[in-house]
Amino acid sequence: MLEFVSVASHPEYVAPKMLSFLKSHELTDKIQVAQIDPQYADGEKLSEAYGVDIN
């Protein structure tokens, strides 16, 4: 199961360019992210591992 948190509380969960964008638009408290195991970064594998509907 994915546990969502604000980008502000876990900025390491997003790519540096995305973090820069979110900070510049004051969105880090509004956007939620979840940590995933990198082996499941592929959409289909993510769907299977975490029960996320990608369709």
CHARMM-style PDB file with segment names, atoms N, HN, CA, C and O in Angstrom:
ATOM      1  N   MET     1       0.842  -1.183   0.000  1.00  0.00      PROA
ATOM      2  CA  MET     1       0.000   0.000   0.000  1.00  0.00      PROA
ATOM      3  C   MET     1       0.888   1.247   0.000  1.00  0.00      PROA
ATOM      4  O   MET     1       1.909   1.305   0.686  1.00  0.00      PROA
ATOM      5  N   LEU     2       0.486   2.206  -0.758  1.00  0.00      PROA
ATOM      6  HN  LEU     2      -0.343   2.160  -1.315  1.00  0.00      PROA
ATOM      7  CA  LEU     2       1.240   3.450  -0.841  1.00  0.00      PROA
ATOM      8  C   LEU     2       0.806   4.401   0.269  1.00  0.00      PROA
ATOM      9  O   LEU     2      -0.383   4.537   0.557  1.00  0.00      PROA
ATOM     10  N   GLU     3       1.776   5.049   0.881  1.00  0.00      PROA
ATOM     11  HN  GLU     3       2.742   4.939   0.647  1.00  0.00      PROA
ATOM     12  CA  GLU     3       1.501   6.049   1.911  1.00  0.00      PROA
ATOM     13  C   GLU     3       1.874   7.414   1.342  1.00  0.00      PROA
ATOM     14  O   GLU     3       3.046   7.688   1.084  1.00  0.00      PROA
ATOM     15  N   PHE     4       0.876   8.261   1.149  1.00  0.00      PROA
ATOM     16  HN  PHE     4      -0.076   8.038   1.358  1.00  0.00      PROA
ATOM     17  CA  PHE     4       1.107   9.567   0.548  1.00  0.00      PROA
ATOM     18  C   PHE     4       1.428  10.612   1.609  1.00  0.00      PROA
ATOM     19  O   PHE     4       0.816  10.655   2.676  1.00  0.00      PROA
ATOM     20  N   VAL     5       2.404  11.451   1.285  1.00  0.00      PROA
ATOM     21  HN  VAL     5       2.902  11.416   0.418  1.00  0.00      PROA
ATOM     22  CA  VAL     5       2.852  12.536   2.156  1.00  0.00      PROA
ATOM     23  C   VAL     5       3.110  13.767   1.287  1.00  0.00      PROA
ATOM     24  O   VAL     5       3.218  13.658   0.065  1.00  0.00      PROA
ATOM     25  N   SER     6       3.207  14.914   1.907  1.00  0.00      PROA
ATOM     26  HN  SER     6       3.119  15.003   2.899  1.00  0.00      PROA
ATOM     27  CA  SER     6       3.482  16.126   1.128  1.00  0.00      PROA
ATOM     28  C   SER     6       4.924  16.126   0.636  1.00  0.00      PROA
ATOM     29  O   SER     6       5.815  15.560   1.269  1.00  0.00      PROA
ATOM     30  N   VAL     7       5.129  16.763  -0.489  1.00  0.00      PROA
ATOM     31  HN  VAL     7       4.405  17.223  -1.003  1.00  0.00      PROA
ATOM     32  CA  VAL     7       6.484  16.915  -1.010  1.00  0.00      PROA
ATOM     33  C   VAL     7       7.341  17.676   0.000  1.00  0.00      PROA
ATOM     34  O   VAL     7       8.538  17.415   0.122  1.00  0.00      PROA
ATOM     35  N   ALA     8       6.736  18.608   0.718  1.00  0.00      PROA
ATOM     36  HN  ALA     8       5.764  18.820   0.619  1.00  0.00      PROA
ATOM     37  CA  ALA     8       7.488  19.383   1.711  1.00  0.00      PROA
ATOM     38  C   ALA     8       8.104  18.482   2.774  1.00  0.00      PROA
ATOM     39  O   ALA     8       9.204  18.751   3.256  1.00  0.00      PROA
ATOM     40  N   SER     9       7.402  17.419   3.139  1.00  0.00      PROA
ATOM     41  HN  SER     9       6.508  17.200   2.747  1.00  0.00      PROA
ATOM     42  CA  SER     9       7.920  16.533   4.187  1.00  0.00      PROA
ATOM     43  C   SER     9       8.915  15.505   3.660  1.00  0.00      PROA
ATOM     44  O   SER     9       9.721  14.978   4.427  1.00  0.00      PROA
ATOM     45  N   HSD    10       8.870  15.213   2.355  1.00  0.00      PROA
ATOM     46  HN  HSD    10       8.216  15.642   1.733  1.00  0.00      PROA
ATOM     47  CA  HSD    10       9.802  14.251   1.757  1.00  0.00      PROA
ATOM     48  C   HSD    10      10.224  14.706   0.359  1.00  0.00      PROA
ATOM     49  O   HSD    10       9.838  14.088  -0.634  1.00  0.00      PROA
ATOM     50  N   PRO    11      11.007  15.771   0.273  1.00  0.00      PROA
ATOM     51  CA  PRO    11      11.429  16.270  -1.041  1.00  0.00      PROA
ATOM     52  C   PRO    11      12.299  15.282  -1.816  1.00  0.00      PROA
ATOM     53  O   PRO    11      12.427  15.394  -3.035  1.00  0.00      PROA
ATOM     54  N   GLU    12      12.894  14.323  -1.121  1.00  0.00      PROA
ATOM     55  HN  GLU    12      12.791  14.232  -0.131  1.00  0.00      PROA
ATOM     56  CA  GLU    12      13.740  13.332  -1.797  1.00  0.00      PROA
ATOM     57  C   GLU    12      12.931  12.363  -2.652  1.00  0.00      PROA
ATOM     58  O   GLU    12      13.511  11.595  -3.419  1.00  0.00      PROA
ATOM     59  N   TYR    13      11.623  12.379  -2.538  1.00  0.00      PROA
ATOM     60  HN  TYR    13      11.151  13.003  -1.914  1.00  0.00      PROA
ATOM     61  CA  TYR    13      10.774  11.489  -3.329  1.00  0.00      PROA
ATOM     62  C   TYR    13      10.570  11.973  -4.764  1.00  0.00      PROA
ATOM     63  O   TYR    13      10.064  11.221  -5.597  1.00  0.00      PROA
ATOM     64  N   VAL    14      10.951  13.206  -5.066  1.00  0.00      PROA
ATOM     65  HN  VAL    14      11.362  13.817  -4.389  1.00  0.00      PROA
ATOM     66  CA  VAL    14      10.751  13.742  -6.417  1.00  0.00      PROA
ATOM     67  C   VAL    14      12.094  14.124  -7.044  1.00  0.00      PROA
ATOM     68  O   VAL    14      13.077  14.363  -6.344  1.00  0.00      PROA
ATOM     69  N   ALA    15      12.111  14.173  -8.351  1.00  0.00      PROA
ATOM     70  HN  ALA    15      11.312  13.979  -8.920  1.00  0.00      PROA
ATOM     71  CA  ALA    15      13.320  14.553  -9.085  1.00  0.00      PROA
ATOM     72  C   ALA    15      13.673  16.014  -8.787  1.00  0.00      PROA
ATOM     73  O   ALA    15      12.782  16.827  -8.541  1.00  0.00      PROA
ATOM     74  N   PRO    16      14.951  16.347  -8.809  1.00  0.00      PROA
ATOM     75  CA  PRO    16      15.382  17.716  -8.504  1.00  0.00      PROA
ATOM     76  C   PRO    16      14.684  18.800  -9.331  1.00  0.00      PROA
ATOM     77  O   PRO    16      14.316  19.844  -8.793  1.00  0.00      PROA
ATOM     78  N   LYS    17      14.502  18.564 -10.619  1.00  0.00      PROA
ATOM     79  HN  LYS    17      14.801  17.716 -11.056  1.00  0.00      PROA
ATOM     80  CA  LYS    17      13.828  19.570 -11.452  1.00  0.00      PROA
ATOM     81  C   LYS    17      12.371  19.743 -11.041  1.00  0.00      PROA
ATOM     82  O   LYS    17      11.849  20.858 -11.038  1.00  0.00      PROA
ATOM     83  N   MET    18      11.718  18.638 -10.694  1.00  0.00      PROA
ATOM     84  HN  MET    18      12.142  17.733 -10.696  1.00  0.00      PROA
ATOM     85  CA  MET    18      10.328  18.723 -10.246  1.00  0.00      PROA
ATOM     86  C   MET    18      10.246  19.473  -8.919  1.00  0.00      PROA
ATOM     87  O   MET    18       9.356  20.301  -8.724  1.00  0.00      PROA
ATOM     88  N   LEU    19      11.165  19.186  -8.020  1.00  0.00      PROA
ATOM     89  HN  LEU    19      11.889  18.514  -8.179  1.00  0.00      PROA
ATOM     90  CA  LEU    19      11.184  19.873  -6.730  1.00  0.00      PROA
ATOM     91  C   LEU    19      11.376  21.373  -6.928  1.00  0.00      PROA
ATOM     92  O   LEU    19      10.703  22.179  -6.285  1.00  0.00      PROA
ATOM     93  N   SER    20      12.276  21.740  -7.800  1.00  0.00      PROA
ATOM     94  HN  SER    20      12.823  21.085  -8.322  1.00  0.00      PROA
ATOM     95  CA  SER    20      12.508  23.153  -8.091  1.00  0.00      PROA
ATOM     96  C   SER    20      11.242  23.821  -8.619  1.00  0.00      PROA
ATOM     97  O   SER    20      10.896  24.927  -8.203  1.00  0.00      PROA
ATOM     98  N   PHE    21      10.555  23.146  -9.536  1.00  0.00      PROA
ATOM     99  HN  PHE    21      10.836  22.248  -9.874  1.00  0.00      PROA
ATOM    100  CA  PHE    21       9.303  23.674 -10.083  1.00  0.00      PROA
ATOM    101  C   PHE    21       8.258  23.845  -8.986  1.00  0.00      PROA
ATOM    102  O   PHE    21       7.629  24.898  -8.881  1.00  0.00      PROA
ATOM    103  N   LEU    22       8.075  22.814  -8.172  1.00  0.00      PROA
ATOM    104  HN  LEU    22       8.586  21.958  -8.257  1.00  0.00      PROA
ATOM    105  CA  LEU    22       7.069  22.871  -7.110  1.00  0.00      PROA
ATOM    106  C   LEU    22       7.374  23.976  -6.106  1.00  0.00      PROA
ATOM    107  O   LEU    22       6.468  24.673  -5.650  1.00  0.00      PROA
ATOM    108  N   LYS    23       8.644  24.134  -5.764  1.00  0.00      PROA
ATOM    109  HN  LYS    23       9.380  23.568  -6.135  1.00  0.00      PROA
ATOM    110  CA  LYS    23       9.038  25.210  -4.847  1.00  0.00      PROA
ATOM    111  C   LYS    23       8.765  26.576  -5.459  1.00  0.00      PROA
ATOM    112  O   LYS    23       8.263  27.472  -4.781  1.00  0.00      PROA
ATOM    113  N   SER    24       9.093  26.740  -6.730  1.00  0.00      PROA
ATOM    114  HN  SER    24       9.501  26.012  -7.281  1.00  0.00      PROA
ATOM    115  CA  SER    24       8.916  28.041  -7.380  1.00  0.00      PROA
ATOM    116  C   SER    24       7.448  28.440  -7.499  1.00  0.00      PROA
ATOM    117  O   SER    24       7.131  29.621  -7.642  1.00  0.00      PROA
ATOM    118  N   HSD    25       6.560  27.462  -7.439  1.00  0.00      PROA
ATOM    119  HN  HSD    25       6.817  26.502  -7.322  1.00  0.00      PROA
ATOM    120  CA  HSD    25       5.123  27.728  -7.506  1.00  0.00      PROA
ATOM    121  C   HSD    25       4.435  27.531  -6.149  1.00  0.00      PROA
ATOM    122  O   HSD    25       3.208  27.493  -6.065  1.00  0.00      PROA
ATOM    123  N   GLU    26       5.241  27.408  -5.095  1.00  0.00      PROA
ATOM    124  HN  GLU    26       6.238  27.439  -5.163  1.00  0.00      PROA
ATOM    125  CA  GLU    26       4.740  27.247  -3.721  1.00  0.00      PROA
ATOM    126  C   GLU    26       3.721  26.113  -3.614  1.00  0.00      PROA
ATOM    127  O   GLU    26       2.647  26.279  -3.035  1.00  0.00      PROA
ATOM    128  N   LEU    27       4.076  24.956  -4.183  1.00  0.00      PROA
ATOM    129  HN  LEU    27       4.948  24.821  -4.653  1.00  0.00      PROA
ATOM    130  CA  LEU    27       3.167  23.812  -4.204  1.00  0.00      PROA
ATOM    131  C   LEU    27       3.623  22.637  -3.338  1.00  0.00      PROA
ATOM    132  O   LEU    27       2.930  21.622  -3.278  1.00  0.00      PROA
ATOM    133  N   THR    28       4.762  22.749  -2.672  1.00  0.00      PROA
ATOM    134  HN  THR    28       5.325  23.574  -2.720  1.00  0.00      PROA
ATOM    135  CA  THR    28       5.292  21.588  -1.952  1.00  0.00      PROA
ATOM    136  C   THR    28       4.396  21.121  -0.810  1.00  0.00      PROA
ATOM    137  O   THR    28       4.444  19.950  -0.435  1.00  0.00      PROA
ATOM    138  N   ASP    29       3.581  22.013  -0.252  1.00  0.00      PROA
ATOM    139  HN  ASP    29       3.542  22.964  -0.558  1.00  0.00      PROA
ATOM    140  CA  ASP    29       2.647  21.604   0.807  1.00  0.00      PROA
ATOM    141  C   ASP    29       1.344  21.054   0.240  1.00  0.00      PROA
ATOM    142  O   ASP    29       0.573  20.420   0.959  1.00  0.00      PROA
ATOM    143  N   LYS    30       1.095  21.291  -1.035  1.00  0.00      PROA
ATOM    144  HN  LYS    30       1.722  21.807  -1.620  1.00  0.00      PROA
ATOM    145  CA  LYS    30      -0.180  20.903  -1.650  1.00  0.00      PROA
ATOM    146  C   LYS    30      -0.110  19.602  -2.439  1.00  0.00      PROA
ATOM    147  O   LYS    30      -1.128  18.934  -2.622  1.00  0.00      PROA
ATOM    148  N   ILE    31       1.073  19.238  -2.907  1.00  0.00      PROA
ATOM    149  HN  ILE    31       1.899  19.781  -2.759  1.00  0.00      PROA
ATOM    150  CA  ILE    31       1.246  18.040  -3.733  1.00  0.00      PROA
ATOM    151  C   ILE    31       1.653  16.864  -2.859  1.00  0.00      PROA
ATOM    152  O   ILE    31       2.544  16.980  -2.018  1.00  0.00      PROA
ATOM    153  N   GLN    32       0.993  15.733  -3.066  1.00  0.00      PROA
ATOM    154  HN  GLN    32       0.269  15.638  -3.749  1.00  0.00      PROA
ATOM    155  CA  GLN    32       1.273  14.513  -2.310  1.00  0.00      PROA
ATOM    156  C   GLN    32       2.079  13.536  -3.168  1.00  0.00      PROA
ATOM    157  O   GLN    32       1.847  13.416  -4.371  1.00  0.00      PROA
ATOM    158  N   VAL    33       3.020  12.848  -2.540  1.00  0.00      PROA
ATOM    159  HN  VAL    33       3.208  12.947  -1.563  1.00  0.00      PROA
ATOM    160  CA  VAL    33       3.863  11.858  -3.206  1.00  0.00      PROA
ATOM    161  C   VAL    33       3.957  10.614  -2.333  1.00  0.00      PROA
ATOM    162  O   VAL    33       3.632  10.646  -1.146  1.00  0.00      PROA
ATOM    163  N   ALA    34       4.401   9.532  -2.931  1.00  0.00      PROA
ATOM    164  HN  ALA    34       4.665   9.505  -3.895  1.00  0.00      PROA
ATOM    165  CA  ALA    34       4.606   8.286  -2.183  1.00  0.00      PROA
ATOM    166  C   ALA    34       5.931   7.673  -2.605  1.00  0.00      PROA
ATOM    167  O   ALA    34       6.320   7.744  -3.771  1.00  0.00      PROA
ATOM    168  N   GLN    35       6.609   7.077  -1.655  1.00  0.00      PROA
ATOM    169  HN  GLN    35       6.293   7.020  -0.708  1.00  0.00      PROA
ATOM    170  CA  GLN    35       7.861   6.389  -1.960  1.00  0.00      PROA
ATOM    171  C   GLN    35       7.530   5.027  -2.560  1.00  0.00      PROA
ATOM    172  O   GLN    35       6.668   4.309  -2.055  1.00  0.00      PROA
ATOM    173  N   ILE    36       8.223   4.678  -3.643  1.00  0.00      PROA
ATOM    174  HN  ILE    36       8.924   5.261  -4.054  1.00  0.00      PROA
ATOM    175  CA  ILE    36       8.042   3.358  -4.248  1.00  0.00      PROA
ATOM    176  C   ILE    36       9.391   2.665  -4.364  1.00  0.00      PROA
ATOM    177  O   ILE    36      10.438   3.312  -4.413  1.00  0.00      PROA
ATOM    178  N   ASP    37       9.349   1.373  -4.405  1.00  0.00      PROA
ATOM    179  HN  ASP    37       8.499   0.848  -4.365  1.00  0.00      PROA
ATOM    180  CA  ASP    37      10.550   0.580  -4.633  1.00  0.00      PROA
ATOM    181  C   ASP    37      10.929   0.770  -6.100  1.00  0.00      PROA
ATOM    182  O   ASP    37      10.089   0.548  -6.972  1.00  0.00      PROA
ATOM    183  N   PRO    38      12.164   1.174  -6.400  1.00  0.00      PROA
ATOM    184  CA  PRO    38      12.568   1.421  -7.793  1.00  0.00      PROA
ATOM    185  C   PRO    38      12.328   0.252  -8.742  1.00  0.00      PROA
ATOM    186  O   PRO    38      12.146   0.468  -9.940  1.00  0.00      PROA
ATOM    187  N   GLN    39      12.324  -0.969  -8.240  1.00  0.00      PROA
ATOM    188  HN  GLN    39      12.472  -1.143  -7.266  1.00  0.00      PROA
ATOM    189  CA  GLN    39      12.085  -2.104  -9.134  1.00  0.00      PROA
ATOM    190  C   GLN    39      10.661  -2.108  -9.676  1.00  0.00      PROA
ATOM    191  O   GLN    39      10.361  -2.828 -10.629  1.00  0.00      PROA
ATOM    192  N   TYR    40       9.779  -1.306  -9.073  1.00  0.00      PROA
ATOM    193  HN  TYR    40      10.023  -0.722  -8.299  1.00  0.00      PROA
ATOM    194  CA  TYR    40       8.394  -1.229  -9.534  1.00  0.00      PROA
ATOM    195  C   TYR    40       8.097   0.086 -10.253  1.00  0.00      PROA
ATOM    196  O   TYR    40       6.930   0.443 -10.414  1.00  0.00      PROA
ATOM    197  N   ALA    41       9.119   0.807 -10.686  1.00  0.00      PROA
ATOM    198  HN  ALA    41      10.067   0.517 -10.556  1.00  0.00      PROA
ATOM    199  CA  ALA    41       8.914   2.101 -11.338  1.00  0.00      PROA
ATOM    200  C   ALA    41       8.186   1.972 -12.678  1.00  0.00      PROA
ATOM    201  O   ALA    41       7.524   2.916 -13.107  1.00  0.00      PROA
ATOM    202  N   ASP    42       8.297   0.832 -13.339  1.00  0.00      PROA
ATOM    203  HN  ASP    42       8.835   0.064 -12.990  1.00  0.00      PROA
ATOM    204  CA  ASP    42       7.563   0.570 -14.576  1.00  0.00      PROA
ATOM    205  C   ASP    42       6.069   0.576 -14.255  1.00  0.00      PROA
ATOM    206  O   ASP    42       5.656   0.031 -13.232  1.00  0.00      PROA
ATOM    207  N   GLY    43       5.264   1.181 -15.112  1.00  0.00      PROA
ATOM    208  HN  GLY    43       5.600   1.624 -15.943  1.00  0.00      PROA
ATOM    209  CA  GLY    43       3.833   1.307 -14.861  1.00  0.00      PROA
ATOM    210  C   GLY    43       3.112   0.012 -14.556  1.00  0.00      PROA
ATOM    211  O   GLY    43       2.335  -0.060 -13.604  1.00  0.00      PROA
ATOM    212  N   GLU    44       3.362  -1.007 -15.352  1.00  0.00      PROA
ATOM    213  HN  GLU    44       3.994  -0.949 -16.125  1.00  0.00      PROA
ATOM    214  CA  GLU    44       2.681  -2.290 -15.152  1.00  0.00      PROA
ATOM    215  C   GLU    44       3.105  -2.942 -13.837  1.00  0.00      PROA
ATOM    216  O   GLU    44       2.268  -3.458 -13.098  1.00  0.00      PROA
ATOM    217  N   LYS    45       4.394  -2.916 -13.551  1.00  0.00      PROA
ATOM    218  HN  LYS    45       5.075  -2.496 -14.152  1.00  0.00      PROA
ATOM    219  CA  LYS    45       4.894  -3.497 -12.299  1.00  0.00      PROA
ATOM    220  C   LYS    45       4.367  -2.727 -11.095  1.00  0.00      PROA
ATOM    221  O   LYS    45       4.037  -3.323 -10.070  1.00  0.00      PROA
ATOM    222  N   LEU    46       4.287  -1.401 -11.218  1.00  0.00      PROA
ATOM    223  HN  LEU    46       4.554  -0.917 -12.051  1.00  0.00      PROA
ATOM    224  CA  LEU    46       3.742  -0.568 -10.146  1.00  0.00      PROA
ATOM    225  C   LEU    46       2.295  -0.946  -9.868  1.00  0.00      PROA
ATOM    226  O   LEU    46       1.880  -1.078  -8.716  1.00  0.00      PROA
ATOM    227  N   SER    47       1.541  -1.116 -10.934  1.00  0.00      PROA
ATOM    228  HN  SER    47       1.878  -1.008 -11.870  1.00  0.00      PROA
ATOM    229  CA  SER    47       0.140  -1.489 -10.810  1.00  0.00      PROA
ATOM    230  C   SER    47      -0.026  -2.808 -10.072  1.00  0.00      PROA
ATOM    231  O   SER    47      -0.872  -2.935  -9.187  1.00  0.00      PROA
ATOM    232  N   GLU    48       0.783  -3.783 -10.443  1.00  0.00      PROA
ATOM    233  HN  GLU    48       1.470  -3.680 -11.162  1.00  0.00      PROA
ATOM    234  CA  GLU    48       0.694  -5.101  -9.811  1.00  0.00      PROA
ATOM    235  C   GLU    48       1.141  -5.066  -8.350  1.00  0.00      PROA
ATOM    236  O   GLU    48       0.480  -5.645  -7.488  1.00  0.00      PROA
ATOM    237  N   ALA    49       2.246  -4.400  -8.068  1.00  0.00      PROA
ATOM    238  HN  ALA    49       2.783  -3.929  -8.769  1.00  0.00      PROA
ATOM    239  CA  ALA    49       2.821  -4.396  -6.724  1.00  0.00      PROA
ATOM    240  C   ALA    49       2.001  -3.598  -5.720  1.00  0.00      PROA
ATOM    241  O   ALA    49       1.883  -3.991  -4.559  1.00  0.00      PROA
ATOM    242  N   TYR    50       1.431  -2.477  -6.164  1.00  0.00      PROA
ATOM    243  HN  TYR    50       1.527  -2.159  -7.107  1.00  0.00      PROA
ATOM    244  CA  TYR    50       0.749  -1.580  -5.237  1.00  0.00      PROA
ATOM    245  C   TYR    50      -0.762  -1.492  -5.465  1.00  0.00      PROA
ATOM    246  O   TYR    50      -1.454  -0.767  -4.749  1.00  0.00      PROA
ATOM    247  N   GLY    51      -1.270  -2.214  -6.442  1.00  0.00      PROA
ATOM    248  HN  GLY    51      -0.709  -2.802  -7.023  1.00  0.00      PROA
ATOM    249  CA  GLY    51      -2.707  -2.182  -6.704  1.00  0.00      PROA
ATOM    250  C   GLY    51      -3.186  -0.849  -7.259  1.00  0.00      PROA
ATOM    251  O   GLY    51      -4.300  -0.412  -6.974  1.00  0.00      PROA
ATOM    252  N   VAL    52      -2.336  -0.209  -8.052  1.00  0.00      PROA
ATOM    253  HN  VAL    52      -1.430  -0.565  -8.284  1.00  0.00      PROA
ATOM    254  CA  VAL    52      -2.667   1.086  -8.640  1.00  0.00      PROA
ATOM    255  C   VAL    52      -3.206   0.862 -10.047  1.00  0.00      PROA
ATOM    256  O   VAL    52      -2.564   0.206 -10.867  1.00  0.00      PROA
ATOM    257  N   ASP    53      -4.392   1.410 -10.325  1.00  0.00      PROA
ATOM    258  HN  ASP    53      -4.914   1.943  -9.659  1.00  0.00      PROA
ATOM    259  CA  ASP    53      -4.976   1.293 -11.662  1.00  0.00      PROA
ATOM    260  C   ASP    53      -4.311   2.314 -12.574  1.00  0.00      PROA
ATOM    261  O   ASP    53      -4.417   3.517 -12.336  1.00  0.00      PROA
ATOM    262  N   ILE    54      -3.640   1.857 -13.597  1.00  0.00      PROA
ATOM    263  HN  ILE    54      -3.554   0.880 -13.791  1.00  0.00      PROA
ATOM    264  CA  ILE    54      -2.946   2.764 -14.514  1.00  0.00      PROA
ATOM    265  C   ILE    54      -3.727   3.006 -15.803  1.00  0.00      PROA
ATOM    266  O   ILE    54      -3.227   3.664 -16.715  1.00  0.00      PROA
ATOM    267  N   ASN    55      -4.915   2.495 -15.882  1.00  0.00      PROA
ATOM    268  HN  ASN    55      -5.321   1.961 -15.140  1.00  0.00      PROA
ATOM    269  CA  ASN    55      -5.726   2.684 -17.093  1.00  0.00      PROA
ATOM    270  C   ASN    55      -6.696   3.815 -16.950  1.00  0.00      PROA
ATOM    271  OT1 ASN    55      -7.450   4.103 -17.880  1.00  0.00      PROA
TER     272      ASN     55
END
